[in-house]
Amino acid sequence: MPKKTIAVDLDDTLNDFTQTLRTASFAYDSSYAISEPVFNGYVERLRSGLREDTDLLSTEYSFFRYKIHARCYQLAHAREDGVEFMQWLRRNQWRIVICTHRDLRRANDLTRTWLAENGIPFDHLFTALNKIVFCKAWGIAHLVDDDGFNIAHGGNYGVNVYYPVMEKHRSLQPHAARPFQSFEEVKRWIQE
Amino acid sequence: MDPRVGLLREFSRGFTPGTAKIETEQFGFAFLEQLLADGVRLEYGELTATRLLHKYKLVDIPERRMDEFLQAHIDRGCNVCRYFDARENDVFCFNLDNNHKTENTVVIPEMELAVQALRSCLQDLGFEPLIVASGRGYHVWCRTEAPVANDRLSAFMLRAAVRALMAFHGSGRDHQQIKFNFYPDVKTINVVSLRLFGSVHAKTKVFSHVLGPEGLLGEDASWRAFEHFVRNRAISLALFEQALDALPVAP
């Protein structure tokens, strides 16, 4: 019998990434290689969610954004019910794939450290820009993720998506994904 | 054993042992189980935005398995990328990439300007680099007769890149259209890897041809150029130090 497998996102699913980005204090230092006024302007821009309007892959701002995001990965708090859910998955022999948008080339070590510090078990760590394609290709039927794209499209490709309710989900079109307040609900659904 | 495996092994002798990134369109848990046989561990995997291309960062790869991966690399079953040593290396590489999100496999005039300027700069210093088409630009490899500390290699590459970028001055071209990365880079050791010579670009499926003085070489000629580079082009430590001193300190 195939092993039960689930993919679980990190940012804004198992942690409070956006809240951390908006409220944490980021100290300026010269390693950012920009002036302090530019640094402060970039912090505000990042918090407001404005995207950089450029066709260039690598810019001063993209480097800055990565550094602040990396700091947030370290500072973000784990959801208590999320940690309990992941431990429940392990106790019940689920194969757990952490599936994230993070650039794991740079974030692998600090992501593993954060997971260990918070007692979150997993089997594999994957980064996927399109998680629905990833789940479909790997035969993963369950995805826990906050991203609107995955919520909208999972059902069309046979991937059951469960998402923590957030303000940003108010404007979503009708879809097959299931919103949850507590990971306890997800436990029930994946056993149906 | 395919003699090209031996060449790649010789070229790779200074890289982090037992660690590689494998690029392949194979995926799934059964495949992963095969990949992780013999004690190999997965640090992380990646599904890229290019079709179903996956990348797997593997550690604890036994020598025999590494040779198998190199053979698969030669046979176009996968690409093998290697990580530089954290302290010292006997190869270093300037990685010149087209810095655009779209249409970035086109060789833009800025790329031609930069790679020719870099080649001239290195040749003026007595180096004969191996320049390999990488898909989004070029990998410009140099090899030393013995390992050199990474901070010395980084200092040299920064100075040489600044010298090469001076070609943009007054040319009417924008240097931000291209991106220079240095390998090894003390800031990104263990983070980034480079595809070995002989790879096939993931997007374009084009072989990593060597760029000769007259243009790109064919596949067989590229392998011969690679062999010549591995066997004959090692820079002496004295020449390296002389070249480092000859270049002005970068700001």
Boltz contact constraints between the chains, C-beta under 6 A:
constraints:
  - contact:
      token1: [A, 55]
      token2: [B, 100]
      max_distance: 6.0
  - contact:
      token1: [A, 55]
      token2: [B, 101]
      max_distance: 6.0
  - contact:
      token1: [A, 56]
      token2: [B, 99]
      max_distance: 6.0
  - contact:
      token1: [A, 57]
      token2: [B, 99]
      max_distance: 6.0
  - contact:
      token1: [A, 57]
      token2: [B, 101]
      max_distance: 6.0
  - contact:
      token1: [A, 58]
      token2: [B, 99]
      max_distance: 6.0
  - contact:
      token1: [A, 58]
      token2: [B, 179]
      max_distance: 6.0
  - contact:
      token1: [A, 104]
      token2: [B, 44]
      max_distance: 6.0
  - contact:
      token1: [A, 105]
      token2: [B, 191]
      max_distance: 6.0
  - contact:
      token1: [A, 106]
      token2: [B, 191]
      max_distance: 6.0
  - contact:
      token1: [A, 108]
      token2: [B, 43]
      max_distance: 6.0
  - contact:
      token1: [A, 108]
      token2: [B, 44]
      max_distance: 6.0
  - contact:
      token1: [A, 125]
      token2: [B, 44]
      max_distance: 6.0
  - contact:
      token1: [A, 126]
      token2: [B, 45]
      max_distance: 6.0
  - contact:
      token1: [A, 127]
      token2: [B, 46]
      max_distance: 6.0
  - contact:
      token1: [A, 128]
      token2: [B, 47]
      max_distance: 6.0
  - contact:
      token1: [A, 129]
      token2: [B, 49]
      max_distance: 6.0
  - contact:
      token1: [A, 134]
      token2: [B, 47]
      max_distance: 6.0
  - contact:
      token1: [A, 137]
      token2: [B, 27]
      max_distance: 6.0
  - contact:
      token1: [A, 138]
      token2: [B, 28]
      max_distance: 6.0
